[in-house]
Amino acid sequence: MPLRAARAVPAVLATAAATLLLAAPVSAAPSETVTVDTAARVAADGTVTLTGTYRCTAGTGPVFVSSALRQGTDEVRYGINGSHAVCDGTLRRWTNTGQPSNKTFQPGTATVEATLVELTTDTGLPLPRIHARQQQDVTLSRS
């Protein structure tokens, strides 16, 4: 194998691995949903509370509702914790509360992305499998 081709192999493998992790499969089950309420709260100390609903029917590994928030022209999404999901087909409420360490959100419009994600170990490694995802504009109000 020529030296140039030998050097390209690790880069190709790294790119393939990164693509696999970022492109987590999305479940096709229409009964699995996640929603985001259009009203959210931000406390004086910067703690954000996001809410919504979810429904999931199956999971072989732990399932969570994760949430991320961005505001204004900032393209960075800040995680607002997560909560454990019970996958029994029942429509349930979720609440995630957190305070990003390097961002202070202000009252006003923001965008939330909520994801219903399972950690599967089918391959031996814990990998994410997306059951449902929603992006929603919200209004942050002082709590």
N, C-alpha and C positions, 0 to 999 in steps of 0.2 A: 504494500500500500504506500503510495507516495506520501511524503511528509505533510504536504498541504492538506490532503484528504484525512490523514490521521489526526491532525489538529482540529479539523471541522467536526469530527464525530462527537467529542464531548459537548461542543456548543449546540449541536443538533439535539442531542439527548437532553440537555438542560432546558432547551426551548420546549421540547415535547413534554417534559415533566411539568414545567410551569404552566403550559397550556392545559394540561390535564387537571391540575389543581384549580385553576381559575375557571374552567368551564365545567363546573360541577353539573351532573345531569339533573334535569328538572323532571319531576314526577308528572305523569300524564293523567293522574286521577283527578277528574273534574270536581270531586267532592272534597278536595283539599284546598282550603282557601286561607288567606290572611288579609285582614283589612286594617287600615289606619284611621283613627278618628281625626276629624279635621280641626279639632281644638286640642291644644297641648299647653303645658304649663312650664314656666321657668321661674324658679325662686330667686330671691334677692342674692343668694349665695352662688347662683349659677346652676343649681341642680335642675335638670330637665326631666319632666315626666311625660311619657308618650303612652298612648293606649290604643286598643283596637280589639278585633276579634280574630279567632282562628278556628279552623276545623281540620283535623287530620284523621285518617282511618287506619293507618298502619305505620309501623316502624320497627325494624329489628334492632336498631340502636337508639341511643338517647336522641330526642327531638327537642329543639329549642325555637323560640321566637326571638330573633335578633333584630336590632333596630339601629339605624344610623341616621344622622341629621346633618343637614348643611343649610347655610343661610347666606343670602346675598350673592355676591359674585365669587365667593369662595367655592372652589370646585372640590375641596377636601370634604369627605364625609367623616363625621365623628361618631364612633360607636356609643350608644346609650344602653349599655348592658344588654342582658338577655334574660329570658325566663324559660323555665322548663315547660314543655307542652305535653298534654295528655292526649294520646291518639286513640280515642274511642268513638269517633264519629260525631261527638257532641259539639255544638257551637259553644265556644268558651271565650272569655275575656282574657286579654293579656295586658300587663302594665310593666313597663320598663322605666327605671329611674336611674339617672347617673349624672355625673359632673365631669365633663371632659377636662383633662388637666391643662390643656394648652389652648382653650377656646372658651370665650364667654358669649353665650347666646343672648340676644336682646328680644324683647317683645316685638312681634311683627310676623311677617311671612317667612316660612322656612319649608324645606322639603324633607320628608321622612321616607326612608326605604325600610320596610319590614320584610323579613324573610323567615319562612318556616323551614328550618334546616335540620337534617338528621346526620349524625355521625355514624357512618357505616364502617364496618371492619371486614367487608367481603374480601378485600385483597390483603388483609393482614394489617394494613395501616388504617388509622382512622381518617376517612375522607368524607367531605361534605356531600350530601345529596339534597338538592333543593326540592321541597314539596310544593311551595308556593311563594310568590313574591309580589309585593305591591309598592309602588312609589306614589306618594300623595303629598300635595301641598297642604300645609297646616298653618294655623294662626297660633303663635306663641303668646300667651298672656301671663302676666305676673300672678303668682299664686301666693 
